[in-house]
């Protein structure tokens, strides 16, 4: 059960290197209630796609639908660098919360042992400890291996959960509000880890987040959801769109600092779709309309534009 919490492994053996994940016409309903509908997102390897939106927008449900945990309409398409369909990829998943008894004497090593082996945790093979240490080093947390879960800070626990999701290394990593309540130092470490995964593993990452500042600094693509895709594109495009301002209550200004929400526009490492990955697909030449970029009506709105329904 714990293993399934962090991994949704392919049941097929023919999965080659994942390049693109295409979410097409996705929708989820609960009876007559629409959770979200007609969601189209293109996620490329080596890139961080951030999903933002108000509470109840359907962001976390979208991740669960990708995992196959909730019924949905639409299709998921996984393709390699040549545009050919792959088998189902290995998907890593980090939930927003992990419920456990903080008083229980469960160490980080015990948690890994429960996820990675069918043996009792006290019969962990010696080489498994080394494997666990290597996984923790990847997320700058090797020193935590003998710490109890209840003694970990929020940031430390989330890094441990990321290490679990990376074992084995997934093709696609889904993160649901992974750093909620984590301090600034923990945030910086966390996003350094994500950047390492993008650069060295060419990993595709989908991140649900409410932290607009960190999304603006680190995401390659931003998708604003509110029971569907409101707009998507580069961080600058989305945060200058008038509908983003309306949903988050941003005040008019020059787009660099918002007096109402505390949002501050900071320099972003700009990458176009497909740039920086090791494959030779044609994603870099996709038009904005094909990729789902922009505001939906072909215009990019500055947050201070006149006559936009302030």
Buried (B, 14 or more C-beta within 10 A) or exposed (E): EEBEBBBBBBEEEEBBEBBBBBBEEBBBBEEEEBBBBBBBBBBBBBBBBBBBBBEEBBBBBBBBBBBEEBEBEBEBEBBBBEEEEBBBBBBBBBBBEBEEEEEEEBBBBBBBBBBBBEEEBEEBEEEBBEBBBEBBEBBBBBEBBEBBBEEBBEBBBBBBBBBBBBBEBBBBBBBBBBBBEBEEEBBEBBBEBBBBBBEEBBBBBBBBBBBBBBBBBBBBBBBBBBBBBBBBBBBBBBBBBBBBBBBBEBBBBEBEEBEEBEBEBEEBEEBBBBEBBEBEBEBBEBEBEEBBBBBBEEEBBBBBBEEBEE
